[in-house]
Amino acid sequence: MTLQALSRHGAQADGHGWIQAARTVIEFLPFFAASKLPAEATINRMTLAWLGIRILEVMFFAGLAGSTIVVLISFVEDAKELFGEE
């Protein structure tokens, strides 16, 4: 299906303009591909991105472990209350 056919079909089915947004992205893709960034800027940005991902990864697993501990403590407390040991 061609872009024109998608446009005609999308214009009838969609009132939010997603076809126009897709066209805009498609038009600017060659510009982004042709842009020349300094190699060091790309490497620095990747290093920062990698560091940020690792920090978020550690925070995620710490939060997961903390939530597990809270659930286990709540389970033990509820079991004590349910079986009348308190």
C-alpha positions as CSV (number, residue, x, y, z in Angstrom):
1,M,0.0,0.0,0.0
2,T,1.5,3.4,-1.0
3,L,1.7,6.4,1.2
4,Q,-1.0,8.1,-0.8
5,A,-3.3,5.2,-0.3
6,L,-2.5,5.2,3.4
7,S,-3.2,8.9,3.6
8,R,-6.6,8.6,1.9
9,H,-7.5,5.6,4.1
10,G,-6.1,7.3,7.3
11,A,-7.8,10.6,6.6
12,Q,-11.1,8.9,6.5
13,A,-10.5,6.7,9.6
14,D,-8.4,8.9,11.8
15,G,-9.2,12.5,12.9
16,H,-6.0,12.9,14.9
17,G,-3.6,13.5,12.0
18,W,-1.3,10.5,12.5
19,I,-0.6,10.3,8.8
20,Q,0.7,13.9,8.7
21,A,2.9,13.1,11.7
22,A,4.3,10.0,9.9
23,R,4.9,12.0,6.8
24,T,6.8,14.6,8.8
25,V,9.0,11.9,10.4
26,I,9.7,10.3,7.0
27,E,10.6,13.6,5.5
28,F,13.2,14.4,8.2
29,L,14.8,11.0,8.5
30,P,17.4,11.7,5.8
31,F,18.3,14.9,7.6
32,F,19.0,13.1,10.8
33,A,20.9,10.3,9.0
34,A,23.1,12.9,7.2
35,S,23.9,15.0,10.2
36,K,27.4,14.7,11.4
37,L,28.0,14.7,15.1
38,P,31.5,14.7,16.5
39,A,32.6,11.2,17.5
40,E,33.5,12.3,21.0
41,A,30.1,13.9,21.6
42,T,28.4,10.6,20.6
43,I,30.7,8.6,22.9
44,N,30.2,11.0,25.9
45,R,26.4,10.8,25.4
46,M,26.5,7.0,25.2
47,T,28.6,6.9,28.4
48,L,26.1,9.1,30.2
49,A,23.2,7.0,28.9
50,W,24.9,3.8,29.9
51,L,25.6,5.2,33.4
52,G,22.0,6.4,33.7
53,I,20.7,3.0,32.7
54,R,22.9,1.2,35.2
55,I,21.8,3.5,38.0
56,L,18.1,3.0,37.1
57,E,18.7,-0.8,37.0
58,V,20.2,-0.8,40.5
59,M,17.4,1.4,41.8
60,F,14.8,-0.9,40.2
61,F,16.2,-4.1,41.8
62,A,16.6,-2.3,45.2
63,G,13.0,-1.3,45.1
64,L,11.9,-4.8,44.1
65,A,13.9,-6.3,47.0
66,G,12.4,-3.7,49.4
67,S,8.9,-4.5,48.2
68,T,9.5,-8.2,48.6
69,I,10.6,-7.7,52.2
70,V,7.5,-5.5,53.0
71,V,5.2,-8.2,51.5
72,L,6.9,-10.9,53.5
73,I,6.7,-9.0,56.8
74,S,3.0,-8.1,56.1
75,F,2.3,-11.8,55.4
76,V,3.9,-12.9,58.7
77,E,2.1,-10.3,60.7
78,D,-1.2,-11.2,59.1
79,A,-0.6,-14.9,59.7
80,K,0.1,-14.2,63.4
81,E,-3.1,-12.1,63.7
82,L,-5.2,-14.7,61.8
83,F,-4.0,-17.6,63.9
84,G,-4.3,-15.7,67.1
85,E,-0.7,-15.8,68.2
86,E,-0.7,-12.1,69.3
